[in-house]
């Protein structure tokens, strides 16, 4: 096959995948489908699985830009891909017009009147950065080779972002999808070129930032120079990855359950999915903790209880550094969310134990709930991401993220559903007069200081510690005096030797 024919084959896939994605967006948004974010993220996931092995399945000029900067896409391919993606978007949007009627019109992303262009641009930048970050780490690194989770991770990043900020910025994250704005929904209003500009600028800047950051944090993953030697992994890389993952998780919490959200029914799914995709993305690099309680459990399992080689342990100084970075990231996420969300001052979403007529739970019950839920979370992490018996699996992120989704759905209304001292810090941003924003006007929040530094600190730490102890009992063979198997250890996400 010639170079030209191979490039044509790749561009055909890029056109078809982008067409499928944009057709799904246009029709589901136009019909106001209840599960529109899920449909959009799933359509991207499916398209990635049908085209990833041929073109890389970008379907997004911002993703292609990130991979160009990362060094994983030749300039010629980049230019051809972008043309194919833009054409695919127009074809997909055009097909939605073909099936439209007088009562059902094609939809497109649109910035809410409650936020200004700058706030929307920041939201689009952050989520496109998250998307490109996940693409790079799950589809282009040495650890990701041969793994099958890339499509799930990438598609559910879009789904999570569509839920958390879609009602504010429109949830575009893709210059090709932005072309749907050119489809005049009813033919009577002018095209909003301001929205189009925000979507192009925000998404392209997000892709550029993700590609640039990867070059700074992962020089050992870049194409080799003439010497053929790979640089060493920088000492700051793990901490940067922990900051990014915790930031995106806390930002998602702050936006998905914000009082300004029109609908929070899918908030737990958005939060769990954002954790899942970042565990897939950052797990092979830093361990993907994003949670001081998980770091505590990992420290006990990997360093205190032993059972692994020194290279795969978690030194105390690094564990403490992780916790500091995670807590700082939570405050940064809260500050950025206050900029993105509408209102003066903007009110972010937060976990909080509250005691209303329909929810007569005490702080002690909330603490027990947090400990139990975090126990399940940390135990899942240890089993799927550190055990030599599950080494090399492709489901570790799914198991971890959806544990949070399940627990938030099951007991979030009782304790507030933090399961993470970093997420718990968001409680400090609770309003002083909760009845103004609470869904239940009879509800009164417990002290936000007691929740943040009591319930959400000690509950998760107790749960994480118990998980490590139970792991020691159930996986006793891993703590024998026999030397750990090198190949299994290196293939275990939370025990990072090289990536």
Beta strands, then each sheet from edge to edge (+ up, - down):
end
